[in-house]
């Protein structure tokens, strides 16, 4: 059973996007790789804001698909820094959808995916470098 909920009100989404028919898999659902790429983009935005410089994705620690995403859903990806190390940080991402019917969002909100990704800060020679301390 799908548990419907509300979008988080204590934070803003990093990315919002509507998947199109070209983003489907052979079953007609949105391809998992499409979701993964957008989660990585959202995570990198969160990481870049904290690292304040060049960085790269080094690991997808966990990626859980809970429910399908459909063409026309409004996808909202939320992200936050989960852990900060010396040269790397981990971002936790949650993906929610607002289901739509013929261009109208019904208000049904479903948490469809969550993930944990690690990014590493890089220097000008693409070597790991310490993450700047918070001011």
C-alpha positions as CSV (number, residue, x, y, z in Angstrom):
1,X,0.0,0.0,0.0
2,X,1.3,3.5,-0.9
3,X,1.3,5.9,2.0
4,X,0.4,9.4,0.8
5,X,1.8,12.4,2.6
6,X,2.7,16.0,2.3
7,X,5.8,17.5,0.8
8,X,8.3,18.6,3.4
9,X,7.5,22.2,4.6
10,X,10.7,22.8,6.5
11,X,12.9,22.9,3.4
12,X,12.8,23.6,-0.3
13,X,13.5,21.1,-3.0
14,X,16.9,21.2,-4.7
15,X,15.4,20.2,-8.1
16,X,11.8,19.9,-9.4
17,X,11.2,18.3,-12.8
18,X,8.4,16.6,-14.8
19,X,9.4,13.3,-16.5
20,X,8.4,12.9,-20.2
21,X,7.5,9.9,-22.3
22,X,11.2,9.6,-23.6
23,X,12.2,8.9,-20.0
24,X,10.3,5.6,-19.7
25,X,11.6,2.1,-19.4
26,X,10.1,-0.8,-21.5
27,X,7.3,-1.2,-18.8
28,X,6.2,2.4,-19.3
29,X,7.4,3.7,-15.9
30,X,10.2,6.2,-15.5
31,X,13.6,4.6,-16.0
32,X,15.5,4.2,-12.7
33,X,18.6,5.6,-14.3
34,X,16.8,8.9,-15.1
35,X,15.9,9.2,-11.4
36,X,19.4,8.3,-10.4
37,X,20.9,11.0,-12.6
38,X,18.7,13.7,-11.2
39,X,19.4,12.6,-7.7
40,X,23.1,12.8,-8.4
41,X,22.6,16.3,-9.8
42,X,20.6,17.4,-6.8
43,X,23.2,15.9,-4.5
44,X,26.0,17.6,-6.3
45,X,24.3,21.0,-5.9
46,X,24.1,20.4,-2.1
47,X,27.7,19.2,-2.0
48,X,29.0,22.1,-4.1
49,X,27.3,24.6,-1.8
50,X,29.2,23.1,1.2
51,X,32.5,22.3,-0.6
52,X,32.7,25.6,-2.4
53,X,34.9,24.3,-5.2
54,X,35.5,21.4,-7.5
55,X,34.2,18.0,-6.4
56,X,33.1,14.6,-7.8
57,X,30.7,11.8,-6.9
58,X,32.7,8.9,-5.5
59,X,30.0,6.6,-4.2
60,X,26.4,5.8,-4.3
61,X,26.1,4.3,-0.8
62,X,22.4,3.4,-1.0
63,X,19.7,3.9,-3.5
64,X,16.2,2.6,-2.7
65,X,13.3,2.7,-5.2
66,X,10.0,2.4,-3.2
67,X,7.4,3.2,-5.8
68,X,7.3,3.9,-9.5
69,X,7.4,7.4,-11.1
70,X,5.0,8.0,-14.0
71,X,5.1,10.4,-17.0
72,X,3.7,13.7,-15.9
73,X,4.4,13.4,-12.1
74,X,6.0,16.4,-10.6
75,X,9.2,15.1,-9.1
76,X,10.7,17.0,-6.2
77,X,14.2,16.1,-4.9
78,X,15.3,17.2,-1.5
79,X,18.9,16.9,-0.2
80,X,20.9,17.6,2.9
81,X,24.4,17.0,4.1
82,X,24.3,13.9,6.2
83,X,28.0,13.7,7.2
84,X,31.1,15.7,6.6
85,X,34.6,14.2,6.7
86,X,38.0,15.7,5.9
87,X,37.9,15.5,2.1
88,X,34.4,14.0,1.5
89,X,30.8,14.5,2.5
90,X,27.7,12.4,2.3
91,X,24.4,13.8,1.0
92,X,21.0,12.2,1.9
93,X,18.4,12.7,-0.9
94,X,14.7,12.1,-0.8
95,X,12.5,12.0,-3.9
96,X,8.8,12.8,-3.7
97,X,6.2,12.9,-6.5
98,X,2.9,14.7,-6.8
99,X,0.8,12.6,-9.1
100,X,-0.9,14.3,-12.0
101,X,-4.0,13.7,-14.1
102,X,-4.1,15.5,-17.4
103,X,-1.8,18.3,-16.3
104,X,-3.3,18.8,-12.9
105,X,-1.5,17.7,-9.7
106,X,-4.0,15.8,-7.6
107,X,-2.4,16.6,-4.3
108,X,-1.4,13.0,-3.8
109,X,2.2,13.0,-2.7
110,X,4.3,9.8,-2.5
111,X,7.9,9.4,-1.3
112,X,9.3,7.2,-4.1
113,X,13.0,7.1,-3.6
114,X,15.7,7.9,-1.1
115,X,19.5,7.7,-1.5
116,X,22.8,8.4,0.1
117,X,25.7,9.6,-2.1
118,X,29.3,10.6,-1.3
119,X,31.2,13.4,-2.9
120,X,34.9,14.3,-2.6
121,X,36.4,17.8,-2.7
122,X,39.1,18.1,-5.4
123,X,42.1,20.4,-5.9
124,X,43.3,21.9,-9.2
125,X,45.1,18.6,-9.9
126,X,42.0,16.5,-9.3
127,X,43.3,15.1,-6.0
128,X,41.3,15.0,-2.8
129,X,41.5,18.2,-0.8
130,X,40.2,19.2,2.6
131,X,36.7,20.7,2.8
132,X,36.8,24.3,4.0
133,X,35.6,24.8,7.5
134,X,32.3,26.6,8.1
135,X,32.6,30.3,8.7
